[in-house]
Amino acid sequence: MSDGGATAAASDVRTSIERHSKSFALAAKLLPPQVNHDAVVLYAYCRRADDMIDLCAPNEQLARLSQLRVELSAIYAGQPQTDPLLSEFARVVQACAIPRAYLDELLLGMEMDTSRVRYRTLADVLLYAYRVAGVVGLMMCHVMGVRHSTALRHAAHLGMAMQLSNIARDVREDWERGRLYLPQDLLGISGAPELDPKSGGALPQPAAFAIARATELLLQHADAYYRSGDAGIRYLSLRCGLAIRAARLVYSGISQRVRAQRCDPFAPRAVVSRGKKLALVAYAAWLSLLASPLSAARRRPRIPSQCITEPETLFSPS
């Protein structure tokens, strides 16, 4: 692709990010320039893949998944891409040595959505969170050039924590799309073991208390994964650490807002205001100045030498 095409693609990507994820866009601006660009391209690819599945008719979803897998095979085979975004993404994949295994997991997570998987246990939900968000944290390790393979576990946990926050926020919205990510075991403890979105209709009001209780239990697990994510920030450079801290604080702020509304699924959608986001960025900057990054993180970075292939090993946040 020509330099002009790359510039146009980058502009389109940033416009899309600003529209679809203001929180990510804010945190990404704190990254070093090249890392910022590559992170935005990675996010844009994930957004494109998600939209290809979510914005088509149910009977077309499997065909779209197949198309995504064919595209990945072409990218990893080094074949030229005519789509500007795919061309930029192929460059990032090569430059950052992103393992295909992570992208395969991402598409498996999307396949779970197309098949309307019923999440019976917390482990089922954690697998989903790993596939759609934990692997994004792992790929970001490559984009940021993290030196320490031990950082991978913490990065995956941070992505999983963010996804659990999103699940807690979007219970009613997901229900209306025929999805329920609160697992049956937590709902059973809370008093609504048979709740199933496939029955159709609006979210049942009588189940609100049980849903709220199950949501709080899920957020308690998210808290543990956030703590693990915090432990990995010390492996990052100062600017990357600042950006990731800011993103972490904004996403955990979603959890705080859900809790402030007593986890009520019928409450207005929990959002973190722009003013609050800016305050959290300032707090992240203060924490970053107090922190002492490992000396190795200040040397020339390298790509992690490991690739996580067994997500079940990540289900314990300790």
C-alpha positions in Angstrom: 0.0 0.0 0.0 1.2 3.5 -0.8 2.2 6.0 1.9 -0.9 8.0 0.9 -3.1 4.9 1.4 -1.5 4.2 4.8 -2.1 7.8 5.9 -5.8 7.6 4.8 -6.2 4.3 6.6 -4.7 5.7 9.8 -7.0 8.7 9.6 -10.1 6.4 9.1 -9.0 4.2 12.0 -8.6 7.1 14.4 -12.0 8.5 13.4 -13.6 5.1 14.1 -11.8 4.8 17.5 -13.0 8.2 18.6 -16.5 7.3 17.7 -16.7 3.8 19.1 -14.4 3.9 22.2 -13.6 7.2 23.7 -12.0 5.5 26.7 -9.5 3.6 24.6 -8.9 6.7 22.4 -8.0 8.8 25.5 -5.6 6.2 26.9 -4.0 5.5 23.6 -3.0 9.2 23.2 -0.7 8.7 26.2 1.4 6.0 24.4 4.6 6.8 22.5 3.8 7.7 18.9 4.7 4.4 17.2 3.1 2.3 19.9 0.1 4.6 19.7 -0.3 4.0 16.0 0.2 0.2 16.2 -2.2 0.0 19.2 -4.9 1.9 17.3 -4.5 -0.4 14.3 -4.8 -3.4 16.5 -7.9 -2.1 18.1 -9.4 -1.1 14.8 -8.9 -4.7 13.5 -10.6 -6.1 16.6 -13.4 -3.6 16.2 -13.8 -4.5 12.5 -13.9 -8.2 13.2 -16.5 -7.7 16.0 -18.7 -5.5 13.7 -18.5 -8.0 10.9 -20.2 -10.5 13.2 -22.5 -8.4 15.3 -23.8 -6.2 12.4 -24.9 -8.9 10.1 -27.9 -11.3 10.0 -27.5 -14.4 12.3 -27.6 -16.7 9.3 -24.6 -14.9 7.8 -22.4 -14.9 10.9 -20.6 -18.2 10.3 -19.8 -17.2 6.8 -18.3 -13.9 8.2 -16.2 -15.9 10.7 -14.9 -18.0 7.9 -14.0 -14.9 5.9 -12.1 -13.5 8.9 -10.1 -16.8 9.2 -9.3 -16.7 5.5 -8.1 -13.2 5.8 -5.9 -14.1 8.8 -4.4 -17.0 6.9 -3.5 -14.6 4.0 -2.0 -12.1 6.4 0.2 -14.7 8.1 1.2 -16.1 4.7 2.5 -12.6 3.8 0.0 -12.1 1.0 -0.6 -8.4 -0.1 -3.8 -6.9 1.2 -5.9 -4.5 -0.8 -8.0 -3.4 2.2 -6.0 -0.4 3.8 -6.8 -1.5 7.4 -5.8 -5.1 6.7 -2.6 -3.9 5.1 -1.7 -1.8 8.1 -2.7 -4.7 10.4 -0.5 -7.1 8.5 2.4 -4.7 9.0 1.8 -4.6 12.7 1.5 -8.4 12.9 4.9 -8.7 11.3 6.7 -5.9 13.0 5.5 -6.9 16.5 5.6 -10.7 15.9 2.0 -11.1 17.1 1.3 -14.9 17.4 -1.6 -16.1 15.3 -2.8 -18.2 18.3 -4.0 -15.0 20.0 -6.1 -14.0 16.9 -7.5 -17.5 16.6 -8.7 -17.3 20.2 -10.2 -13.9 19.5 -12.3 -15.4 16.7 -13.3 -18.3 18.9 -14.7 -15.8 21.3 -16.7 -14.3 18.6 -17.9 -17.8 17.6 -19.2 -18.2 21.1 -21.4 -15.2 20.5 -22.7 -16.6 17.2 -23.6 -19.9 18.8 -25.4 -18.1 21.7 -23.4 -20.2 24.2 -25.1 -20.5 27.6 -22.5 -19.7 30.3 -23.1 -22.3 33.0 -20.0 -21.7 35.2 -17.7 -18.8 36.0 -15.0 -20.7 34.2 -17.1 -20.5 31.0 -17.3 -16.7 31.4 -13.6 -16.4 32.1 -12.8 -18.4 28.9 -15.0 -16.0 27.0 -13.3 -13.0 28.7 -9.9 -14.4 27.9 -10.8 -14.9 24.2 -12.3 -11.5 23.5 -10.2 -9.3 25.8 -7.4 -11.2 27.5 -5.7 -11.9 24.2 -5.9 -8.2 23.4 -3.8 -7.6 26.5 -1.4 -10.3 25.3 -1.1 -8.7 21.8 -0.5 -5.3 23.4 2.5 -6.8 25.1 4.0 -7.3 21.7 2.9 -3.9 20.5 4.6 -2.3 23.6 7.7 -4.4 23.3 7.5 -5.8 26.8 10.7 -7.5 27.8 9.4 -9.9 30.4 7.4 -12.9 29.5 6.1 -13.0 33.1 4.2 -9.8 32.3 1.9 -11.8 29.9 -0.2 -13.3 32.7 -0.8 -9.9 34.2 -1.7 -8.4 30.8 -4.2 -11.1 30.1 -5.8 -10.6 33.5 -6.2 -6.9 33.0 -8.0 -7.5 29.7 -10.2 -10.1 31.4 -11.0 -7.7 34.2 -12.0 -5.0 31.7 -14.3 -7.4 29.9 -16.0 -8.4 33.2 -16.6 -4.7 33.9 -18.3 -4.5 30.5 -20.4 -7.5 31.2 -21.6 -6.1 34.5 -22.5 -2.8 32.8 -24.3 -4.3 29.8 -26.6 -7.0 31.3 -29.9 -5.6 30.1 -28.4 -4.5 26.7 -27.0 -8.0 26.2 -30.2 -9.7 27.2 -32.1 -7.7 24.5 -29.6 -9.1 22.0 -30.3 -12.6 23.2 -27.2 -13.0 25.3 -26.5 -13.4 29.0 -23.0 -13.5 30.3 -23.7 -13.9 34.0 -23.1 -17.6 34.6 -25.7 -19.9 35.9 -23.7 -20.9 38.9 -23.6 -17.3 40.2 -27.2 -16.8 39.2 -28.1 -20.0 41.1 -26.3 -18.7 44.3 -28.2 -15.5 43.8 -31.7 -17.1 43.3 -32.3 -17.2 39.6 -30.7 -20.4 38.2 -33.1 -20.8 35.3 -32.7 -17.3 33.8 -32.3 -17.7 30.0 -32.4 -14.9 27.4 -33.6 -17.4 24.7 -37.0 -17.2 26.3 -37.4 -13.8 24.6 -39.0 -10.6 25.8 -37.6 -8.0 28.1 -35.4 -8.7 31.0 -37.8 -10.0 33.7 -38.2 -7.4 36.5 -38.7 -10.1 39.3 -35.1 -11.3 38.6 -33.6 -7.9 39.2 -32.4 -8.6 42.7 -30.8 -11.9 41.8 -29.1 -10.4 38.7 -27.8 -7.6 40.9 -26.3 -10.0 43.4 -24.8 -12.1 40.6 -23.3 -9.0 39.0 -21.7 -8.0 42.3 -20.2 -11.5 42.6 -18.8 -11.2 39.1 -17.3 -7.7 39.9 -15.6 -9.2 42.9 -13.8 -11.5 40.5 -13.0 -8.6 38.3 -11.4 -6.8 41.3 -8.9 -9.7 41.7 -8.0 -9.6 38.0 -7.5 -5.8 38.2 -5.1 -6.4 41.1 -3.1 -8.9 39.0 -3.1 -6.4 36.1 -1.7 -3.8 38.4 1.2 -6.1 39.3 2.2 -6.2 35.6 2.4 -2.5 35.0 5.9 -2.3 36.5 7.2 -4.2 33.4 6.2 -1.3 31.2 8.1 1.8 30.2 7.0 5.0 31.9 4.7 6.2 29.1 3.2 2.8 28.3 2.7 2.3 32.1 0.9 5.7 32.2 -1.5 4.7 29.4 -2.3 1.3 30.8 -2.9 2.7 34.3 -5.2 5.3 32.8 -7.1 2.6 30.9 -7.3 0.4 33.9 -8.7 3.2 36.1 -11.3 4.2 33.6 -12.5 0.7 33.1 -12.6 -0.1 36.8 -14.5 3.2 37.1 -17.2 1.4 35.1 -17.4 -1.2 37.9 -17.6 1.6 40.5 -20.5 3.2 38.6 -22.3 -0.1 38.4 -21.9 -0.6 42.1 -23.0 2.9 42.8 -26.3 1.9 41.1 -26.4 -1.2 43.3 -25.8 -3.4 40.2 -29.4 -2.8 39.2 -29.8 -4.0 35.6 -32.6 -1.5 35.0 -30.5 1.5 36.1 -29.2 3.9 33.4 -26.1 2.6 31.6 -23.1 3.2 33.8 -20.7 5.7 32.2 -17.6 7.5 33.4 -17.9 11.2 32.6 -15.2 13.0 30.6 -14.3 15.1 33.7 -13.9 11.9 35.7 -11.8 10.3 33.0 -9.5 13.3 33.0 -9.2 13.2 36.8 -8.3 9.5 36.5 -5.6 10.2 33.9 -4.1 12.8 36.3 -4.2 10.2 39.1 -2.6 7.6 36.7 0.2 10.2 36.0 0.8 10.6 39.7 0.9 6.9 40.3 3.4 6.5 37.4 5.7 9.1 38.9 5.6 7.4 42.2 6.3 4.0 40.6 9.8 2.7 39.9 9.8 0.7 36.6 12.1 -2.2 36.5 15.5 -1.1 35.1 15.1 -3.7 32.3 12.0 -1.9 31.1 14.2 1.1 30.3 16.5 -0.8 28.1 15.8 -1.7 24.5 12.6 -3.8 24.5 12.2 -7.2 22.9 9.3 -9.4 22.0 8.1 -11.8 24.7 9.6 -15.2 24.2 6.5 -17.1 25.3 3.0 -17.5 23.8 0.2 -18.5 26.1 -1.7 -21.4 24.6 -3.6 -22.8 27.6 -6.1 -20.1 28.8 -7.3 -22.3 31.7 -4.0 -21.6 33.4 -5.0 -17.9 33.7 -8.3 -18.5 35.5 -6.7 -18.0 38.9 -5.8 -14.3 39.4 -3.2 -15.1 42.0 
